[in-house]
Amino acid sequence: LDARIDAEVQRYLLIAGRGGPKQVRSLAESGDEDGAIELASKLQDLLGPSERLDRERARLRRALRIRLKEQAAAGEVAEREAILQKLVRLDPVDASAVRQLAVELMRRARFE
């Protein structure tokens, strides 16, 4: 019985490993960046390192960086902060995003 359950779990993880990155991309392209970040994080925890997942995370990071630059030009402080929070959730060790978010939060605290 245990061997059958183990085999079924392994089969499910294999399927999730193949389809998961596609789902991350689909969520990101549909505008559900929060869902894409959460799914990518859960897949990373469940499946471990994955080149395909890393590519989708990088694609999402690039899209968020582009939006951040657009918002910086438009002067939208609240939107910049929201994008930076997503970038930090996507990659908590990204020193640049953490630093930018800290500056935005200090700026907001200073001018409120």
N, C-alpha and C positions, 0 to 999 in steps of 0.2 A: 504493500500500500504506500509506504513512504517513497519508494522508488518511483511509483507512478506520479505521485504528487510533485516530487522533485523534477521529474521530466516535464510535467505540465507547466510548472513555474519557469523552468528554463526556456520552454517553447514560447511562453508569454513574454519573457524578457527579451528574447530574440526578436519577436515581432515589434515590441515597443522600441527596441534599439534601432530598427529599420524605419519605422513610421514616425517615431518621436520627433526627429529633426524636421521632417516635413510639416508636422503639425505646428511646431514652433514657428516656422516660416509663415505658414498659413495664418496663424494668429497675429503675427507681426504685420503682415501685409494687409490684414483686415482692420488694423488700427488698434487691436487689443494687445498693446505692448506689455501691460501688466500681466496678462494671461500668458504671453509668450515667455516673459521673464520667469514667472512662477513655474511653468512647465519645464523650461530649460534647467532650472535649479533642481527640480524634483528628478528629472531624468539623470542629471549629473550625479546626484546622490544615489540613485538606484542602480545605474548602469556603470558608473565610473567614467574614466576618460573616454572620449569619443571624438574622433576627428570631424565627423559630420556635424555633431552637435557644436563643436568649437567653431566651425565655419558659420553656422546659423547664429551663434552668439555674436561673432564678429560682425556679421551682416547687420544684426540688430543694433549693435554698438555704433556702427557707421551711420546708420539711419538716424539714431538719436543724436549723434554729434552734429549731423547736418541740420537737424531741426533746432538744435541748441544755437548754432551760428545764425540761423534765420531769426530766431527769437531775440538774440543779442542785438541784431541789427534793428529789429522792430522795437526794442526796449521793453519787452514784456517780461517783467521781473517774476511774476507768479508762475508763468509758463516755464521760464528758464529753471526755476527752482524745482518744479515738478519733473522736468527732463533730467536734471542732475540727480535727483533722488532715484530715478529709474536706472541711470547709469551706475550709481553706487550699488543698487540692489543687484544689478547684472554682474558687476565685477567689483566686490568690496575692497580689493587691494589695488584698484586703479587710483594711484596717488593724485593724479591730475583731477579726476572727477571729484574725489573726496575734498581736495583743496578748493576747487571751484564752488562746491556746495557749501563749504564752511564760509567762504567769502560772501556768498549770496545770503546765507542765514545771518551773518554778522551785519551785513548791509541792511537787511530788513529790520533787525533788532535795533539798529542805530536810528533808523528813520521812522520808526513807528511811534 
